[in-house]
Amino acid sequence: MKKTIAMLPGDGIGKEVMQGAQEVLSVIAEQYGHEFHFTSGLIGGSAIDQHSEPLPAETVELCRQADAVMLGAVGGPKWDQEPPAGRPEKGLLALRKELGLYANIRPVKAYECLSGRSPFKQSVLEGVDFVIVRELTGGLYFGKPSERSFKGGEESAVDTLYYTKKEVKRILNAAFELAAQRKKKVTSVDKANVLESSRMWRETAEEVKAEYPGIELEHMLVDNAAMQLIKNPAQFDVIVTENMFGDILSDEASVLTGSLGMLPSSSLSTGGLHLYEPVHGSAPDIAGENKANPLAMILSSAMLLRTSFGLREEADAVERAVQHVLDAGKRTGDLAVDQERSLTTAEMIEEVKEGLADDNAILHIMEAYA
Ligand code: NAD
């Protein structure tokens, strides 16, 4: 299979972890006889430095020419003083709009071998395997007006939570489709006791449910959802929610996995050009120190192989290699109990590549004896 992948490393540790995804995808290409062509573009702070804007038109074009897009992370203190429209994060929001990336899929899996790293008891983590489906192109992060004003000598600010019914239906459909391939349960999270937008969301969820008779639907208020994620996270299968609720809940859910550095994601578009990125940010506190955990980015590349290219076997191989490395006790600093024995980013990438080589050798042996 011949494919082009646009790589947008972005800022901070984005560059370091992106290296891991590219190396792992190259190994997969070699092992399974594919040709992956990697192109590279600027976004976020690094684009501001070179082009004075967070999302240059040439980056959007580079993405449009590709079969899939990978993104590292954007932002950092260097650009915190930029005016709101020129901040690194605006580059990512604009790219989501440009590519029509409306559904962010965030799998949350508790690895048994990492339970020592989690502040939760093992009994709470048992069976945790769910997906957060976050709406990505509407809601509070895009609604207008979003501005400050000075009237009558008083400063005020407004943000707007706006959704069309069509947008809500689209994301709910994505969640039900996903649930149909999993444990057949959708938890729709809203704040319907207070927000009108949530009341429309809840009604729409009921309408969509009628199209999926085999799927259970429950509604949960976002404050309760925040509590249930900690109290009994194994109850969830697919959680679907609006943009800001999803942003917050998925960071909370990352604690279940032991580190933000373990959470991959995919962002799906209606047009079929999808984007894959870790849930974490640019981690300025450790950027450039070769300390970042590359596994969220590497697991995002597995999602790319499965979702964009339909390469299930290859995706499974990447996920098995990550599991193998963790089972063998290999840890970057964010996961390590004993910091002295923690791996650098580059060492962790090498471990996963070795894991892939071992996995491939085992598959060949099994084929030979089949
Ligand atoms: P962050 O995710 O960058 O970091 C939070 C904490 O987790 C830090 O202590 C960091 O060191 C740690 N961490 C994150 N990823 C890690 C990894 N792979 N390995 C090891 N440790 C990891 O969030 P933040 O500190 O709130 O934000 C920093 C910058 O990133 C800000 O400019 C923010 O706007 C931006 N950001 C970008 C994205 C994105 O690009 N999608 C997402 C979130 C935050």
Residues whose N, C-alpha, C, O or C-beta is under 5 A from the ligand:
A	BS01	NAD	G72 A73 V74 G75 G76 L260 G261 P278 V279 H280 G281 S282 A283 P284 D285 I286 K291 A292 N293 D334
